[in-house]
Amino acid sequence: MNNFNRRWLSLVRDKMKDNATIWISGSMHNIFSIGQILNELGFKILNVITWEKTNPPPNFSCRYFTYSTEQIIWARKCEKVPHYYNYELMKQLNGDKQMKDVWKLPAIAPWEKSCGKHPTQKPLSVLTRLILASTKPDAWILDPFTGSSTTGIAANLANRRFLGVDQEIDFLNISKNRKFEIENKNIAASFRQKIGGFNEKKELELFLFQEPKTEYKTELNF
Ligand SMILES: C[S@@+](CC[C@H](N)C(=O)[O-])C[C@H]1O[C@@H](n2cnc3c(N)ncnc32)[C@H](O)[C@@H]1O
C-alpha cells in the first residue's frame, strides 16, 4: 500500500502548481499510509476534515460502532509556498462563525445517481465545499481516481475546469453521462440549488455570480 501511494502521489505532485493543494479521502485502511507518504514527499498537511454523515447506514453486524465519518486530508504541495483558502465564504456557510474541520453533511441523495450507480460515489455537497474552499474560478482540478466524477461535476457546476482518470470504462461512461446531463443549463441550475451545505437554495449561484472572473492573457511557450 505504501508503494502504491508513494507512486501515485509522486506522479500527481509533479503535475501540481507550487501553490496547489490536494484533498484525499481515505478509509481507515489507507488514510494513515497516505499521511505518512505525504510527509515523506514534502507536502504540508493543512487539515484533516472529518465528514460526519447525518444519515449513516446502520452496522448490521452489531459488533462495531456505526461507521458515520470519513476523513479527508487537505495538504499543500510545498512547505513554504502559501495556499489559497476562501476563509470568508467558509465562515458565511457556517452561520458567520469560523468553519470547523468537522463537516456535518448528508450522505449521497438519490437525485445524484441519475446516470448510473458507482459503489462509492461521493455527495456533491462535500466536493463542492472543498473546491470552493481551495480554488478560484477556472482553476484546473485533477482527480486521478475519478469514479463517477463527482469532483468533475462539482468543479464544472462551480465554473472550474476538470480532468479525471479511472481504470474502469463503465465508471468513465457514468462520468460522461453526468457531464452531458449538466450541459443542460436548467439541470445545472437545479443541481446548484439542491447541493447541500448552503444556508439557502440560491446561495451557491449567488456566490458564483459574484466571484471575480479570470482575465485570460495569451502565453506562448517555445
Ligand atoms: C473511491 S472511488 C472514487 C469515487 C468518486 N469520488 C465518485 O464520487 O464517484 C475510486 C476509483 O478509483 C478507481 N481506481 C482504483 N485504482 C485505480 C488505478 N490504479 N488507476 C485509476 N483508477 C483507479 C476505481 O475504479 C474507482 O472508480
The ligand as an SDF file (V2000), in Angstrom:
LIG
                    3D

 27 29  0  0  0  0  0  0  0  0999 V2000
  -13.4770    5.7040   -4.2800 C   0  0  0  0  0  0  0  0  0  0  0  0
  -13.7160    5.5690   -5.9870 S   0  0  0  0  0  0  0  0  0  0  0  0
  -13.9680    7.2340   -6.4660 C   0  0  0  0  0  0  0  0  0  0  0  0
  -15.3920    7.6490   -6.3730 C   0  0  0  0  0  0  0  0  0  0  0  0
  -15.6180    9.0740   -6.8380 C   0  0  0  0  0  0  0  0  0  0  0  0
  -15.1110   10.0370   -5.8710 N   0  0  0  0  0  0  0  0  0  0  0  0
  -17.0860    9.3210   -7.1090 C   0  0  0  0  0  0  0  0  0  0  0  0
  -17.7040   10.1690   -6.4500 O   0  0  0  0  0  0  0  0  0  0  0  0
  -17.6390    8.6320   -7.9760 O   0  0  0  0  0  0  0  0  0  0  0  0
  -12.1160    5.2190   -6.5590 C   0  0  0  0  0  0  0  0  0  0  0  0
  -11.9940    4.9710   -8.0390 C   0  0  0  0  0  0  0  0  0  0  0  0
  -10.6260    4.7390   -8.3280 O   0  0  0  0  0  0  0  0  0  0  0  0
  -10.5270    3.8360   -9.4190 C   0  0  0  0  0  0  0  0  0  0  0  0
   -9.1830    3.2640   -9.3810 N   0  0  0  0  0  0  0  0  0  0  0  0
   -8.6820    2.3850   -8.4820 C   0  0  0  0  0  0  0  0  0  0  0  0
   -7.3900    2.1120   -8.7640 N   0  0  0  0  0  0  0  0  0  0  0  0
   -7.0690    2.8400   -9.8570 C   0  0  0  0  0  0  0  0  0  0  0  0
   -5.8800    2.9970  -10.6150 C   0  0  0  0  0  0  0  0  0  0  0  0
   -4.7680    2.3470  -10.2930 N   0  0  0  0  0  0  0  0  0  0  0  0
   -5.9000    3.8450  -11.6670 N   0  0  0  0  0  0  0  0  0  0  0  0
   -7.0350    4.5120  -11.9960 C   0  0  0  0  0  0  0  0  0  0  0  0
   -8.1950    4.3960  -11.3170 N   0  0  0  0  0  0  0  0  0  0  0  0
   -8.2080    3.5750  -10.2630 C   0  0  0  0  0  0  0  0  0  0  0  0
  -11.6750    2.8650   -9.2050 C   0  0  0  0  0  0  0  0  0  0  0  0
  -12.0790    2.2910  -10.4280 O   0  0  0  0  0  0  0  0  0  0  0  0
  -12.7480    3.7600   -8.5640 C   0  0  0  0  0  0  0  0  0  0  0  0
  -13.7080    4.1780   -9.5150 O   0  0  0  0  0  0  0  0  0  0  0  0
  1  2  1  0
  2  3  1  0
  2 10  1  0
  3  4  1  0
  4  5  1  0
  5  6  1  0
  5  7  1  0
  7  8  2  0
  7  9  1  0
 10 11  1  0
 11 12  1  0
 11 26  1  0
 12 13  1  0
 13 14  1  0
 13 24  1  0
 14 15  1  0
 14 23  1  0
 15 16  2  0
 16 17  1  0
 17 18  1  0
 17 23  2  0
 18 19  1  0
 18 20  2  0
 20 21  1  0
 21 22  2  0
 22 23  1  0
 24 25  1  0
 24 26  1  0
 26 27  1  0
M  CHG  2   2   1   9  -1
M  END
$$$$
